[in-house]
């Protein structure tokens, strides 16, 4: 059965049809079905459709759709002479709603800014009138001249605009002088708003101190309260700024220590895929920037209709992408850009040469496989089964080729022959790694935001206490009573406070895994599905979701396969004790030949040893081998192990090494006759 979703402006309709019988008239049947459903909708209330129900199902973030989804416009298929390894080139278009909202938000002018400009113009006009008109120049209001009141109001309203200009100028000079300094810009961009508020409040306090004399403040109790309130607000803004600095320090160090290398590798793979899918390198323009316009989808073939997207992705600058992937140190320029690049852009290709539709993102493993097939055809010679080194040199630099060859299951010393399966596996692996990294960064951002909320709650209470003390509204005795009550509340909720503290330490200090890592906890192998500041969601091999509190995980031993080096594996087998040493020697030689013939699977170092003699006729043997990977891809590990066991079986049969029972003494305790007579005891 083929499940096809057809959308209209009112509701979804689902068409189920037999592919063998009515494939040719699919669109006619769908049109007739939709017209009938549209006429029924006027008489009956709309029901929940199958498409709507499917969205309520809980699915893993790493699950891939095994079938292509139809887009709003039908995709025209072309008949191609593809072999068994090639998939049907069908694509689905993903809507980029988040990116459109972000673009529209940036285009809107803040209404607060407009009001500030209008009020600034009005108050400036009034201030000029107070200085030029004689009747207003010498008038006083609450022991203060009118022009001073106008100046204070202008500082309060226009000070925010002025402080914004000051911050922009500071950021401009910091960008020019400290662009590549460690962690500088990371803090500058995060502290702009808080620093602007501190400058604004400082200007207001300075203006009040200069315009309102101390004598006037002593005689007027209201002025005294206003002065203290300004001091309290400024101190609160400084405390808030310190809180943001501390959170930024934690987030910056966390990104550098955990994700920088992975982000750099992901961006490098993106650069390689973009270069291979784009035009060839022009020798006269090698060192110049090559910028290509984006498009909506890679999936459309040549000649298909493409709809332009509003607010599409930014232009891809290949040279900047390459420089970003070549950063050796975690610079302030690279950290925020790597984070934003991985989180808000998917793995894509520049497909102008392929189908004249620009740049497109890969959104599923199916698209990754089809993209690999098309890029392989673009780089390799016509009807070739391999990509030669000359083909790579047409799109990449020599240093980039030497770096990417190990991912193509090739080495720099041997002849470069990139097989189609190896190239496809690289694209799929790059897509999988990028998706897992994007989920990790997203969950880390969520955890940092949750930590920011907790810190904001604590700091808000501290600011209130400081403000009350500065205003003189409470004495030290009242503060002591409030503090004692807070301690009592903390004692009552000490388990909650302990859980929060342990969860924060586990996520930001211990951090034993990231999203997508395969781990083993209490002997159970699971994959990290989602990380929050208080809980972590795991996925078992049978897709069962397990929720663990982070405070509980902090007390358990956790095995992380993703962070492990190349791991060992062993195969136990029993061999007849009567096997000659010559056969054992031949067995070792054949095993060595097989391992040496699979350098991409196994490391050369291995061992064959006897564990024990379990019985008089059997030797318990063990073959110890080393994978060229860890157990993050557990299915690949099982496939390699299965192939090794099959090879051992073939070697045993070739060398005629079999397990045989030796003659043993048998004690018969009872027997019965053939004609069904009674059983006799001996």
Secondary structure by P-SEA (a helix, b strand, c coil): cbbbbbbcccbbbbbbbcccccccaaaaaaaaaaaaaaaacccccccccaaaaaaabbbbccccccbbbbccbbbbbbbcccccccccbbbbbbbaaaaaaaaaaaacccaaaaaaaaaaaaaaaaaaaaaccccccccccccccaaaaaaaaaaaaaaaaaaaaaaaaaaaaaaaccccccaaaaaaaaaaaaaaaaaaaaaaaaaaaaaccaaaaaacaaaaaaaaaaaaaaaaaaaaaaaaaaaaaaaaaaaaaccaaaaaaaaaaaaaaaaaaccccccccccbbbbbbbbcccccccccbbbbbccccccccaaaaaaaaaccccccccaaaaaaaaacccccccccccccccbbbbccaaaaaaaaaaaaaaccccccccccaaaaaacccaaaaaaacccccccccccccccaaaaaaaaaaaaaaaaaaaaaaaaaaaaaaaaaaaaaaaaaaaaaaaaaaaaccccaaaaaaaaaaaaaaaaaaaaaaaaaaaaaaaacccccccccbbbbccccccccccccccbbbbbccccbbbbbcaaaaaabbbbbccccccccccccccccccccaaaaaaaaaaaaaaaaacccccccbbbbbbcccccccccbbbbbbbbcccccaaaaaaaaaaaaaaaaaaaaaaacbbbbbcbbbbbbcccccccccccccc
